[in-house]
Amino acid sequence: MPVMGATPLSGLFLNTGHGTLGWTMACGAGRVVADVILGQTPEIALDGFGSERFR
């Protein structure tokens, strides 16, 4: 399952874990993470995709 979004470290954002669907999901995932980086609300909720689920 992908990990996308901000991390506890300032300026570090993740967009990884797409596996064999990496190229398929690249444009959409990149757009979502770009929205997060720019402080905008992404078109989809990132609940459950953050790195916090591994703590």
Secondary structure, 3 states (H helix, E strand, C coil): CCEEEECCCCCCEEEECCHHHHHHHHHHHHHHHHHHHCCCCCCCCCCCCCHHHHC
